[in-house]
C-alpha cells in the first residue's frame, strides 16, 4: 500500500480525494490537513509516500511547500488552475490533476504511482539482512544489538524511544520516525503517534485497544492510524465480525 497525505484548504476537495483513495485499492490514507504548516509536522510523525497537494492555499502555496520538503516525497498537484502544470513538472511532481477531478483520471494517477514505487524500491527488505537492529543506547558509547523477533513494541519518549524486547526495555537516542522507516513494514506497524507494535506479538484487538503477548497493559490505537491498521488486520480475519 502507498501511504498518502492530502493537503488542501477546502474541505470538499479533501472529502473527494479521501473517497477516491478508499476506492483505489492501492492507496492508504495516512492523514489530511487544511493547513500546510501543520502538514509539515505530520510528515515528521507519519510514514508518507505520496502527497496530494493543492496549489492555492493562504498560509503556504503548494509550490513553495514542495520546495520546503526538498522533493523528499512524491507529489501530485491538485488544482483548479491548469496554467501551473509546467512549473509543477519542473519541481518533479508525479502528476498534475485539474479540479474537479474525475475518478477515471484519478485512477490513472494511482497507476502511475504504483509503477513509480514498484520501480524505485522493493516491497520489503530481504529478511536475511534485516533480522536485527543496532541502536545507540542512553549510555554514552554503548550500542546494543536487538533481534526484531524479540521486540514487542516501541514507545516514543521525547528525544528517545523505548524499545520493549524480551523482558527488557532499552532507551535509544533516535527519532520515532527514523526507526519506523528502518523497520520492515511486514513485521511492524505504527498504531499511534507514540507506539509501534510488532504484528506477530498482537494477541487481541478490542475497540481502540491492542493487546500484545506478555503485556498486561493494552496499547492505544490512534484514530488516524486505525483505518490502515484494520485494513491489514482484516486480511487475516476468518468468519464474520
N, C-alpha and C positions, 0 to 999 in steps of 0.2 A: 504494500500500500504506500502511496505517495502522500506525505503529510502536508496539509495545506493551511495557509493563513489568509484570511480575507481582510483587506484594509480599504474601507470606503466610508465617506462621511454621510452617506444616505442609507438608512436602514432598509429601505425597499430593495436597493441593489444588493445589500448583504443577504437578505432573505432569498432572493432569486438564486444567487450563487450557492448558498447553503443547500437549497433544494436540488440544484443540479449536481453538486458534489455527492449528495446522498444517493443519487440515481446512477452515478458513473460506474460504481463497482470497483474502481481502481484508485480512487482518491479517498483520503480520510481527513475530516475536518478537525484540525488541532486548535482552532480558535478564530475569532473575528474581532475587529475593533473599528470604531468610527473615528479614532484618534491616532494618527501616525506616530506621534511621540510616545503614546502608550504602547503601540505595536512594537517599537524598538525594544522595549522591556520584555515583551512576550517572546521575542526572538532569543533573548538570553535565557529564558526559563523553559522553553519547549523545543523539541526537535522538529524543525520545519524544513521541508524540502522545496516547496513551491509557494509563491505568494501571488494572490490575485489582488492587484493594486489599482486603485483609482488614481487619476492624474490631478484633477482639480479638487484640492482639499485646503481648508483655511489655514491649518497650522503648518503644514509642510506639503509641498507638491509631490506627486508621485515620482517625478523625475529626480527631484532633489533627494527623495527617500532612497532611490536606487543608488545614488552617489554616496549617500551616508553609510550604506551597508557594504560598499566596496565590492559589489557584484558577488557576494558570498552565497547568495541564494538565486535560484532561477525565478524569474518574474513574468507574469502575464499581466499586461496593462489592460485595464477595462475602463473605457471612457466613451462619452458621447461625442468626442471631438476627434475625427479621423486625421486631422492635419498634424498630429503629433507622432504619427507612425514612424517617420524617418528618424526622428530624434530618439524614439524608443528603441528601435533596432540598432542604432548607434551605441546604445547602452547595453546591447547584447540581451535584450528580453527574449523570452521563449516564444511569445506570441502577442498579438495585439487584437483585442476584442472591442467592437464598437457596440455601445448600448443603443437600444435594447438588444440583449444577446440572445439569439435563437438557440435552442437546445442542440440542434444538429451541428451548428458552428462550434459550440462549446465542446461537444464530443470530439471534434477534430483536434481541438487543443489538448484534450485528455490523451488522445493517441500520440500526439507529438511529445507530450510529457513522458509517456510510457517509453517511447522509443529513445528519448534522451537519457533517462535514468537507467534503462537497461544497458545502454552502451557505455555510460560513464562509470558504473560501479556494479559489482556483483550483489545479489540479494543479501547474502550473508557471508561473513568471513569464514575461511576454512576452519573447521572445528579443531584440527590438529594443532594449529598455531594460535589458537585463541581459547585455551582451556584454563588460563590463569591471568592475573594482573599483578603488576609490581607497583606498589604505591609508596610514596614518601609519608612517613608517619609524623605524629606531633613531636617525636623525639628527634632532635637535630642529628642529621647524618644517618638515620636509620631508615632502611627500606624493607618492606615486607612483601613476600610472595603470598598471594591469596588465591586458592583454587576457586574457579567460578562455581563448581558444583557444591561448594561449602557455603556460598553466600545465600542468606535468606532474604534480606532486604537492606537497602541503603537509605540513610536518613540525612537530610540537609541540616547543618548546624552552623549558620553564619558562614565564615570562611572555610569551614571544614565540612567533610562528610563523615558520617559514622557508618562503617561497613560492618554489618552483623553477620558473622560467619561462624559456623560450628557453635561452640559455646562462648565465643569471644566477640568483642566489639573493638574495632580498630578505627582510630581517628586519622584521617588523611587530609592533607592540606591541598585541596584542589576544588574547582567549581563543580557543582552537581551536573551541569550540562555537559562538561567535558567528559565526565565519567559515563554519563548516559550515552554519549556518542561513541564511546570506545567499547561499550558492552555489546555483545551480539544481540540483535533485535529479536531473534527467535527464542532467546532464553530469558531476557529481562525486559521489563516494561515500566515506564513512568506512569504512576497511577494517581499522583498528587504532586503539587509543586515541591513538596518536602519528602516524597518517597518514591523509590524504585524498588520493585519486587522481583524475585525470581519466580518465573511462571511455574516451574516444576515444584516449588515449595507451597503453592496455593492448595489449601485443603477445603476451603468453603468460601462462598460468596453470599452475603445476606444484606440486601439493601445497599447501603453505601459503605459496607464493611467487608474487608478481605481478611480471612484467617489464614495464617501460614503455619507450616509444620513447626512444632516445638516453640510456638509463640502464643501465649495466652491473650495478649492484648492485640485486638484487630487493627489492621491498617486502614485508614480512611481513604475511600475512593473519591477523588476530587471531581466535581461536576464537569469541568472542562475536559477531563480525561475519560469520562465514563463511556461515551459513545464508542470510541476506538477500542477501549478495553473490552466492552461487552461484545463487540463485533468479533473479536478474536476468541473470546471465551465460548461464544455460541457455535463456533466451528467444531467444538468438542462436545456440544450438548447432545445427549441422547434422550429421546422421548419428548413429550410435550411439557413446556414450562408450566 
